[in-house]
Amino acid sequence: MYVVCADHLEQAIDEFVDVYETPPDLYELENVSFTDWSSPSHCTFCQKPPVYLVV
């Protein structure tokens, strides 16, 4: 699972496919919510605010 900014979306997709050998599901964080999870305050790869969830 990756929580990324728009700049790192492609990198997250590439890494996900390399590991799981299947395309990920993509979600915009502003459009999803989970009861037992809150998104991190920054991108997995940098300090920018996250925009996408890659799972």
C-alpha positions as CSV (number, residue, x, y, z in Angstrom):
1,M,0.0,0.0,0.0
2,Y,1.3,3.5,-0.9
3,V,-0.1,6.9,0.0
4,V,1.4,9.3,-2.5
5,C,1.3,12.8,-3.9
6,A,0.5,13.3,-7.6
7,D,4.2,13.5,-8.4
8,H,4.9,10.0,-7.1
9,L,1.8,8.2,-8.4
10,E,3.6,6.6,-11.3
11,Q,6.5,5.4,-9.1
12,A,4.0,3.8,-6.6
13,I,2.1,2.0,-9.4
14,D,5.4,0.7,-10.8
15,E,6.6,-0.6,-7.5
16,F,3.2,-2.2,-6.7
17,V,3.2,-4.0,-10.0
18,D,6.8,-5.1,-9.5
19,V,6.0,-6.6,-6.1
20,Y,2.4,-8.0,-6.7
21,E,2.5,-8.6,-10.5
22,T,-1.0,-7.1,-10.8
23,P,-2.3,-3.6,-11.3
24,P,-3.3,-1.8,-8.1
25,D,-6.6,-0.2,-7.2
26,L,-6.3,3.6,-7.1
27,Y,-8.3,5.9,-4.8
28,E,-8.3,9.6,-4.3
29,L,-7.9,10.2,-0.5
30,E,-10.5,12.9,-0.5
31,N,-13.1,10.4,-1.7
32,V,-12.5,7.5,0.6
33,S,-12.6,7.0,4.4
34,F,-11.9,4.0,6.6
35,T,-13.1,3.5,10.2
36,D,-9.8,2.1,11.5
37,W,-7.3,4.0,9.3
38,S,-6.4,7.6,8.8
39,S,-4.1,8.6,6.0
40,P,-0.5,9.7,6.8
41,S,0.3,13.4,6.7
42,H,2.8,13.0,3.9
43,C,3.6,11.1,0.7
44,T,5.4,7.7,1.0
45,F,8.3,9.1,-1.1
46,C,8.5,12.8,0.0
47,Q,7.1,15.4,2.4
48,K,4.2,16.6,0.2
49,P,0.6,16.0,1.3
50,P,-0.8,12.7,-0.1
51,V,-3.5,12.7,-2.8
52,Y,-3.8,9.0,-3.8
53,L,-4.0,5.6,-2.1
54,V,-2.5,2.8,-4.1
55,V,-3.5,-0.7,-3.0
